[in-house]
Amino acid sequence: MDFTWQSFIEPDPEAELQGVVGYLHPSRYRTVPKVLWHTRAIETQLAESDGLVGYALRAKLAQKKFWAVAAWESDESLQNFVESNPHAEIRITLKREMHESWFQRFGVSGEEVPLTVDGALEQV
């Protein structure tokens, strides 16, 4: 199930933005509710974050697979989000319960927004 792009800033089409795509694959089905619970806290943090252009999510619950894609005005604004709570604490909390997880950054222009998970995966 795909969750549509949530827009926070309308970027200049000429702007160079920082894109990021992430993947989480919990080891056990019992971790899936935790991922969903923590996603809500992270969405609240995203809504309050400076420099966020927007984000979208994808979840394949039966397969225990989750993706996120976002665009930020700068690498600095993305890094501030990553290092702030609750994201920083959640990342540490869930790390032991993941079969696989990764995040990849990529450059994106303002005219490419909104991003999709599939489009971001093609970039990395």
ChimeraX attribute file (.defattr): number of C-alpha atoms within 10 A of each C-alpha:
attribute: neighborCount
match mode: 1-to-1
recipient: residues
	/A:1	9
	/A:2	14
	/A:3	13
	/A:4	13
	/A:5	17
	/A:6	15
	/A:7	17
	/A:8	18
	/A:9	14
	/A:10	13
	/A:11	22
	/A:12	12
	/A:13	12
	/A:14	10
	/A:15	14
	/A:16	17
	/A:17	25
	/A:18	22
	/A:19	26
	/A:20	25
	/A:21	26
	/A:22	18
	/A:23	19
	/A:24	21
	/A:25	22
	/A:26	23
	/A:27	15
	/A:28	11
	/A:29	13
	/A:30	11
	/A:31	16
	/A:32	20
	/A:33	11
	/A:34	14
	/A:35	18
	/A:36	14
	/A:37	11
	/A:38	17
	/A:39	15
	/A:40	11
	/A:41	14
	/A:42	18
	/A:43	14
	/A:44	11
	/A:45	16
	/A:46	19
	/A:47	14
	/A:48	12
	/A:49	17
	/A:50	16
	/A:51	20
	/A:52	24
	/A:53	24
	/A:54	23
	/A:55	27
	/A:56	20
	/A:57	20
	/A:58	18
	/A:59	17
	/A:60	12
	/A:61	14
	/A:62	8
	/A:63	11
	/A:64	19
	/A:65	17
	/A:66	21
	/A:67	21
	/A:68	20
	/A:69	26
	/A:70	27
	/A:71	32
	/A:72	28
	/A:73	22
	/A:74	17
	/A:75	18
	/A:76	12
	/A:77	15
	/A:78	21
	/A:79	11
	/A:80	14
	/A:81	22
	/A:82	14
	/A:83	12
	/A:84	12
	/A:85	14
	/A:86	16
	/A:87	19
	/A:88	14
	/A:89	12
	/A:90	16
	/A:91	14
	/A:92	10
	/A:93	11
	/A:94	16
	/A:95	13
	/A:96	11
	/A:97	19
	/A:98	14
	/A:99	12
	/A:100	13
	/A:101	16
	/A:102	10
	/A:103	13
	/A:104	14
	/A:105	18
	/A:106	15
	/A:107	15
	/A:108	20
	/A:109	17
	/A:110	20
	/A:111	15
	/A:112	16
	/A:113	21
	/A:114	20
	/A:115	23
	/A:116	22
	/A:117	23
	/A:118	12
	/A:119	13
	/A:120	20
	/A:121	16
	/A:122	8
	/A:123	15
	/A:124	12
